[in-house]
Every structure is written in C-alpha cells, then in structure tokens.
Amino acid sequence: FLRMLFVGSEPANNIYNKNLDLINIYACSESGFAVGVFKIDQPYETCPIGRPAVETKIIRLNENGEEVPDDEIGELCFENPYVRGYLNLPEETARAFVDGIYHTGDLARMDPYAPYREGRTVDTDMLIGTNANESNYWINDVGGFIPFRFSMPIQYENRLSLLSPEDRKRARKFVKLKKEYSLWRVSRFFDEVMFRLPAVRQAEGHSRNGGRAYMYYWEKRSHLPHLRACHAVELAYVFGNVDDTIYNGKRADPDLSRQVQDQWVRFAETGDPGTPELPWPPYDEKDRWTMILREDSEAVKDPLSRERETLDPILDYRFNASYADLNLNVPFFWKSLAKLLGILLLIALVIWLIIRF
C-alpha cells in the first residue's frame, strides 16, 4: 500500500490526502538536490516549500540584491555545495549564480508564525516560555563580560538603524522603561524581541484557534557573575541535574528542581502542567496567564505588559543578533573610542609631568 508520496516540479497547491504522507519538494535543475522540503498537513492555496534541505541556505532578495524581512516578498535564492554554474556557459553562469547564490526568479516570503495563526498547531498542547535574561548567555560566548559590555550596545545601535523612525522611538521608550544599569537595559531589548515576544506570538496564535498553551517565565538566577537568568540556566532544574554547575555556578535548588520536574511530567502525561498546590491556567489573549518560575513560583496575569505593548511591532523585523556582521560605525563605538583615547592621553600627560619635573 502507498504510504508516502513525494510531489514536485509543479506547485503542490490544493492537494491533500489524510491517508498519505505527502511531501512537497521544491527543487530545480540548478540545485542538484532538494532546496526545500515540506510535509503537507492540509490543502494550501499556496503550498509552503518548508525548511531548507541539508547543506542548503535559502535567502530572499529584493531587486537591489538585499535581503528582505520575513513578511515581505522577495526573490527566492539559494546556495548549496552541489552546483556552481552551467558547464562551459560562463555568461549564463554569471547571470544566474551571483557570488555563488542561484537566483530562481520565483517569489516567496517567510512567515514563522503562520502555522499558529492558521490553526495548524491546535492538536498539539504547548508548554512554551523563556528566561528573563536569555541574551546574557553570550557573556561566555563572546569571551567574558568586557567584550559583552561593549558589543551589546553596538548590536543595539546596529538594530536601531534598521527600524523605522516610529519603531526607533518604541525601542528607546522600552530602554527607558527599565530602571537598571544601561547595559542590562540594552540586553533586555534583545531578551524581548528575540526570545519572549516570539514565544508570546506563538502562544497567541495557538490559543486563538482553540489550542492549549502554557506560558512560563524563568526568573531563578545563576550564581555566576553577570549571567542572571540566562539562556540554559534552567536545564539543571528541568532535568534534575542539580549538581551540574556549568550555568549555575553552585548546586541548583533541589526544591525548585522537583517542582518544575513535576510540572513538566504532568504536562507530558496530561497536557496540563498545573498541580493542586500551584495551578497553571492556560494562556489566552485576555488574561495571558504566565507561570513565573523561581523559589516562590506563581501564576500571574500578563507580566511585562508595558514591555510587550511597546515592542510588539518590532517583532516583525525578526532580529537575530550576529557577531559576524557587527558594524562598528555607530555612536557608541566612537564615544567609547574617544573616552579611551582621552584616558590614554591623560596617562601620557601624567607620565610626562613625572619625568619632566
């Protein structure tokens, strides 16, 4: 009996069979292999091409050769290690393969929230959440606190330059909302637009269509300097590895570990992570119930609501902080350089005065 069918060559629009695993393959002669792969789970007026295939990078470019935001239409282009051009046709290769990237001529957009918004996830219960200081994980990743101290404001100003004037005001308003050291205010911006708000948008779409979603927000901090409630700090608790100190610095709180393990297991068994002692209401757009995980865990309505309302439009820019494309030509860098030169000149002046007199 036929169990699986791969379709391609033409758009797989408006086809679906619940008795078959239908796999849409997007490819072309110039790819030498599949470019995108998507399991068709319902009929689509315009069928998605799914995720990039192995060793394939998909990008979408405008007419100027610049990448476009996820929700904008651009030309579908790809790069892989299999094909580099046409045999003995250098002019055609130069036109189609620009810097090794093949231009298909097809138009596409990327929408990571479509499955939630369109109700394709409602049959799956969701347990979703983020940590309060996700981006502090990069402190170790970039070589310590000092590189982090100077790179994060540069990252922030790089991202500001991509925003519209109105959204730039939103970002600056958010930073002013946080009453803490300027570095942490900037890192909180990335915590929100790269971690918490994407999770919120997923839960919104999922619950709006009748799916059950349970949101959490991890606040229990690491004992290591500056990491706070960074990305991955919760792992020792969730998996019961309380003696694993890689992110915590000290032995994890065994009581909190037992609590979250009980909640996670209950979710796996019943679809509801709540306990008699600590009920966990599902997330919806009216109440936005969220479990705050710390020593005195509690479920609260709509935490950080002002932050969410301020930054929600910026989520559509799909920011992803990358140190590979860090642009130093921003005010923070030049101000820091000027301060450093001023200090060096002052030191040189003091040394000269000591020697002179």
Order of alpha helices (4+ residues) and beta strands (2+ residues): beta-beta-beta-beta-beta-beta-alpha-beta-beta-alpha-beta-alpha-alpha-alpha-alpha-alpha-beta-alpha-alpha-beta-beta-alpha-alpha
